[in-house]
Each structure stands twice: as structure tokens, then as C-alpha cells.
Amino acid sequence: MLNNLWLPAQASTHAASVDHMIILVHWLMLVLFVGWGAFFIFVLFRFRKGANPKASYVGAKGKFAKGTELAVVVAEMVLLFGYAIPGWTARVGAFPSETDAVVVHVVAEQFAWNVHYPGPDGKFGARKISLISAENALGLDRTDPDAKDDITDINNLNLPVDRPVLVRLSSKDVIHSFGLPEMRVKQDAVPGLDMPVWFIPNKVGDYEIACSQLCGLGHFRMRGFIHIKSAADYQSYLDEAGKELLQQ
């Protein structure tokens, strides 16, 4: 429960493992901070001018210093090979299949998050740069049969709980960073690239989408929300959005 005292709430299945690694890193940093602080105070007294009137250019030597250096290296290797690399591998080497996951496109721009759902047919419609306008931020081509039932939103990402989510990120202008603190997710959205990121939300609630990359003078305004819903509520959202689409 220590992590809940100073970290955001855990709202995804992999959040606990990420927090565990973060806590271990901070414990190591605390040990180093206290150790180096104590050593600095010791050096101030041990090598004061009164006790050492003649400066030595050789430097202090001893097995203790070498041992502590090796201990720090071992601790960092344990964190790297025991936690960081396996955690990273699990996130990038085991993407869920699109047939099992909820797939959604998120397109960043100065200064908003544009969300694109495939609709009941499960197919994303075509998007064209020439169609981008104030009313059609994604440039969605509604003449495309696959796009007729597509659902779009802005700054609001609705997802079901306890299901794998695959978000495909892109950007219309500059580099942005898709940050979901409670999900322990952060991935850059790079112009011209399709940047996938996945997670499994496991706690119903409303959370913030933050842009973690300085993206312009209006960076502070680039704020969105992710709404994790029950399966029934998520389906109700899709049904309601579909009805609104038919009325347009």
C-alpha cells in the first residue's frame, strides 16, 4: 500500500508491477542520497586542514569505496535486467490481437485529442487530409462505406473495463505524448507514424489524459479524459453515439 501514498491510483493490470519497480528505484536513490550525504560529512572532518596540513593529490583509497561502487552497480543491474527489461518486453512484445481487443485511434493535434471508433462493423473508415475542417477534425470520409457508422469524439476516450485496449496513436502536427497516469501509460504520438500502445483497464472511473510533451504555447490546454465504463455502460455509450450519428 506504500505506493498509494504518493503515486496515482492503479487503474490497469500492469500498474502494480510498474509501481513496484518505481518504488525499488526510489529506495536505491534514498540509500545513495543518505550514503553520499554521510560520506560528504565524514570527508569534511576527516580531511580538514588541521588534520591534513599538506594536500594529497593521490586521493583516498580503500576496499570499502570499491565495494560500495560494485554494490550500486549490482543493484542497478538487478533493477535493469530483473524488472525494467522484462516489464518493457511484456508491453511491446505481447500486443493483443485486434479481434480480441477494443481498438481505437487517437489523433493528437494542437491542442486536442481526437478519438476515432470503428463503429458496429468493426472497420475504420478512410480519412483524407483534404477533408479536414473545423467540423471534421479527422478528415473522415463519410462516403466510404466503412466510415458511415464510425464514431468520433474529442478529448473524451470511452473504454470498457477488464478488456484489452489497443490505442493507435498519430499526430497531425507536432510530437505529443499520450499520458494516462492512472494506467501507467505514456507513449509519444509522432507525425507520420502509427504508434500503438495497449493496456487493460481494471477500475471503473474517470481519469485524465495529459500531454506529457511540450507541444506549443497552448500545451497547458491539451487535456482530455478517459472514461472506464462497465461493459453495459460502454455499449450504451456506443448505442447513443450511433443514434446521434444517424440523426445528423
N, C-alpha and C positions, 0 to 999 in steps of 0.2 A: 504493500500500500504506500511505500515511500514515494513512488513516482507520482501518485495522485496529489501529493502535496505541492508540487511545483511544475508539473507538466500538464498539458491539456488532457481532457478526458480521453480515454481509449475507446474508439468507436469503430475499429476494424480488427479483423482476426490477427493481423500481424503486428498490431500496435504494441502488444506486451513485449514481444521479442526485441523490437526496436528500442523500447524504453529500457529494457534490461541492459542492452549494450550501452546506451547513453549513460545510465547510472554507473556502470563499471568504469567508463571513461572518466566520469567526473570524480569517482573515488581515486583513480590514479592521479588525476590532476590535483586533488586535495593533498594526497601524500607528497607529491612533488613540491607543491607550494609550501607546505609546512616544513618539509625536509630542507629545501633550499633556503627558506627563511631562517631556520635554526642554524644551518651551516654558515649563512652570512653573519649572523650574530656571533657565532663562535669565532669566525675569522677576524672580526673586528677586535676581539680581545686577545686571541691567540697570537696575532701578528701585529699587535700595536707597536708603536715606535719604541716605547720603553722596554719591551721585551726583545725587540729586534732592531737595534740601532743601525745595523747595516743591511741594506736591501739585498735580497737574494733573487737572482734572475733565473735560477734553475726551476723554481716552483715546488710546491708541496707534492710529495709522492707517498703512496701507501696502498695497501691491498684493499682497504675499506672503500676508497674512492672508486677503484676499478670494479669492485664487487657491486656497488650501488649502480654504476653505469650499466653493467651487464644485467642486473635485475630489472632495470627500466626497459632495456631492450627486449628481454624475455616477456615482460608484461605486455608491451606493445605488440609483440608478435602473437601472443595468445589472443589479444583483442582482434587483431587483424585476421589471423587465419582461423580462429575459433568462433568468431562472431560476425565480423564485418563482411568477409568474402562469402561465407555460407549464406548470410542474410541477403546480400546483393544477388547471389546466384539464384536464390529462391524467387526473387522478384522478377528477374529478367529471363530466367531460363525455363519457367513453368507457366507461361501465359495460358489462360483458359481458352478453349475453343469458342469461336463466335456463336456456335449453335447452343452452347451451354450458358453463355454469359449475356448480360444485358450490355449491348453495345451502344455507345452514344458518342457523337462527335462534338467536340468543344473547340470553337474557333475564337481565338483571342484577338482583340484589337484595342487601340487606344480609344476609350478606356472602358471596355466591357467584355463580358464572356458570352458569346453566342452559342446556344445549345441546340443540337440537331438530333432528333429521334427518328428512327426509320419508319414508324407507323405500324399498323397491324400486319402489313405484308412482309415486314422484316427486312425490307430493302431500302437503302438510302438513294434518294433521287439525285439527279445531276445538279451540280452547282456551276454557275458561269460568272466570271468576273464582270462581264458586260451587263449582267442583270442586278448587280449590287446597287442598292439605293437606300435611302433613309427608311423606307418601308420594308425592304428586303435586304437586310444586312448580310445575309449569307449568299445572296445571289442564287437562290433556289429556283430551278426551272420547273414551274408547275405544269408545263406542257409535257414533261417527262412522266410516263405512266407510273414509274416508281416513286415519283415525288408528290403525287396527288394526295397521299394520306400522311405525308411526313409532318411531324410536329416540331415547331421551333419555339424557342424561348430565349430570354436574355437575362443574364445574371441570376438565374434560378435553375438548379440542376436537381431533378427529382429522381430518386432511385429506390428500389425495393431493398429491404433488409435481408440479410442472410443469403444473398445471391452474388456470384462473381460479377464484377463490373469491369468492363473494358472501355476505357476512355481513350479516344484517338484525338490527340491534340494537334492543332496547327495555329498559325498566326497570319493575319492579313497585313501586318506592317513591320513591327519590330519584335525582338525577343521578349517574351513574357515568361512568367513562371507560375504554373498552376499549383498553388499551395493549399492543401487540406490538412491543417494541423492535427485535428482530432483523428484523422485517418492515417496519420504519419505518411502522407504522400506529398511529394514535391517533384515536379517534372517541368523542364523548360518547354515552352511552345516556340518553335523556331520557324520563321518564314520559309516556305518551300519544302518543309519536311513533315511527315506524318509521325508524330511521337506518341507511341502507345504507353499507357500506364494502367495497371489493374490493381484491384483490391476487393475485399469482401466486407462491406459494412455490416456490423453486427449489433448496432444500437440505434433504435428509432429516435429521431430528433432533428433539430435544425442546427446547422453548423455553417461556418463562414468559409468562403472561397477567397483566398488572398493572392494577390500578385506579388511574388517574392523576388521580383527582378525590377529594378528601377527602369521604367519604360517611358518616361516623359514627364512633362510638367503636371499632368493630371493623374500621375501614378496613384496618389492617395485616394482618388475616386474609383479606382478599379477594384470594386468589392462586389462579390456575389454571395450566393447562399446555396448550400446543398441540403436538400430535404430528404432524409431517410425515412421511408414510409413502410408500413406493413404491406404484405402482398395485395390485400384487398384495397387499401387506400391508394397504392400505386396504380392499380388497374382502374380505379375510379378517376384518378388524375388523367390517365391516358384516354379514357372514355369521354371525359368532359372536354379535354383539349380537342379530341376528334370531332365532337359536336360543334364546337366553336369554329373549327376549320370548315365544316360543311355549310355553316351559316354565312361564311364570307363570300 
